[in-house]
Amino acid sequence: MPVVCVKQKGNVRVPAEIRRALGLSDGDRLLVEVVDQTIVLTPLPPVESLDALRGRYAPDPLDETDPSEANETASGAAPEEEDAPLE
């Protein structure tokens, strides 16, 4: 069983044999818990970035709002009306 040392700022290096056994790589996140005075590290599932999600979901087909109207409504400005001809 490997022994590790707590470094400056609380850094701990997970030994390579354990990283390989768990399939951990650079940037993976671990949940840190204390259970019965024991430190437990549990790998967390990866989080998809917003870039990875971009384009995955289509606009809501039931949303009948015109995007140009949504911007005007959100800004609080009333839509501009055309001037009626003077009679």
C-alpha positions in Angstrom: 0.0 0.0 0.0 1.6 3.3 -1.1 2.3 6.1 1.4 2.0 9.7 0.3 3.2 13.0 1.9 1.1 16.1 2.3 3.0 19.0 0.7 2.7 22.7 0.8 -0.8 24.1 0.5 -2.2 20.6 1.3 -1.2 19.0 -2.1 -1.1 15.2 -2.2 0.1 13.2 -5.1 -2.0 10.1 -6.0 0.4 7.3 -6.9 0.6 6.3 -10.6 -0.5 2.7 -9.9 -3.7 4.0 -8.3 -4.4 6.5 -11.0 -4.0 3.7 -13.6 -6.2 1.3 -11.7 -9.0 3.9 -11.5 -8.4 5.4 -15.0 -7.7 8.9 -13.6 -6.0 11.5 -15.7 -4.9 15.1 -15.5 -7.9 17.4 -14.6 -10.1 14.6 -13.2 -12.1 15.7 -10.2 -12.2 13.8 -6.9 -14.7 14.2 -4.0 -12.9 14.5 -0.7 -14.6 13.2 2.4 -13.7 12.3 6.0 -15.3 9.1 7.1 -14.5 7.7 10.6 -11.3 9.8 10.7 -10.2 8.4 7.3 -9.8 10.6 4.1 -11.8 9.1 1.3 -11.2 10.2 -2.4 -14.0 9.3 -4.8 -13.7 10.0 -8.6 -16.5 12.2 -9.9 -17.9 11.9 -13.4 -16.6 14.4 -15.9 -18.4 17.7 -16.4 -19.1 18.6 -20.0 -18.1 22.1 -20.9 -20.5 24.5 -22.4 -18.6 24.3 -25.7 -19.2 20.6 -25.8 -23.0 21.2 -25.4 -23.2 23.9 -28.0 -25.4 22.9 -30.9 -26.5 19.6 -29.2 -30.0 20.9 -28.4 -32.2 22.5 -31.1 -34.4 25.5 -30.3 -37.8 24.6 -28.8 -40.1 24.0 -31.8 -43.1 25.1 -29.7 -41.6 28.5 -28.9 -43.3 30.9 -31.4 -41.5 34.0 -30.1 -39.7 35.9 -32.7 -36.1 36.3 -31.4 -36.0 40.0 -32.5 -39.1 40.7 -30.5 -37.7 38.9 -27.4 -34.7 41.3 -27.4 -37.0 44.4 -27.5 -39.3 43.0 -24.8 -36.4 42.1 -22.6 -34.9 45.5 -22.8 -38.2 47.1 -21.8 -38.5 49.2 -24.9 -41.7 49.2 -26.8 -41.6 48.1 -30.4 -41.3 51.2 -32.7 -44.4 51.9 -34.7 -44.4 53.3 -38.2 -45.7 56.8 -38.5 -49.2 56.9 -40.0 -49.6 59.2 -43.0 -51.1 62.6 -42.2 -54.5 63.1 -43.7 
